Amino acid sequence: MSEPVICSAKGCRAAASYAVIWNNPKIHPPEREKVWTACEEHRQSLADFLDVRGMLRRVEKL
């Protein structure tokens, strides 16, 4: 059995149910996608953090 995916929010140990997909255009080529995982509680705050910085690509359900 595989380990559950854990939320990427600092200090959170909850199981993640979302993939927050992003790219920093200042340092990453356009085709590169980075992924943070998020629980229901942190999905919006992680997405907002990236969106304000112009790095959010999309949020997908795991």
N, C-alpha and C positions, 0 to 999 in steps of 0.2 A: 504494500500500500504506500502511495506517495505522501509526502508531507503536504499540509495545506499551504496555500500561497498566503503570505502575510502582508498586511497593509504597509505601504512605504512611508506613511506619515510618522514623523518623529515620535517615538515612545509608544506607538500603537502596536499591539500584538494581535489584533483581531484578524480573522480570516478575510482575505480580499475577495471581492466579487466584481471588480471593474479593472480594466486596463486603461490607464491615462497615457496616451501616446503623444509624444512631443519630439521636438527637434529645435536645437539652438542654432539658428542660421548664421550666427557670428562665428561658430566653431565647427559645426557639422556640415557635411555635404547634404544637399537637398534629399537624397535618397535614404539617408540614415534616419532611423526612428528609434528613439529611446522609449522605455516603458517604465512607468511607475505603477504599482498595483495599489488599489484603494478599497477600503471597506465602505459600506453605505454612508457611514458618518463622515468620512473624509473625502469622498469622491468630489464634492463640489469645491471644497477649499483647495485641494490639490490642483484641480482644473482651473480655478480662478487664479491661483498663483502663477501658473504657466501662461494663461490667456493674457493677463495684464502685461506680461513680458513679451508677448507675440510669439510664444513657443508652442502653444497647444495645437495639436493636429486634430485629435478626436478622443472621445471616451467610448469604450466598448465594454459590453458585459462579458465577463469571463465564462 
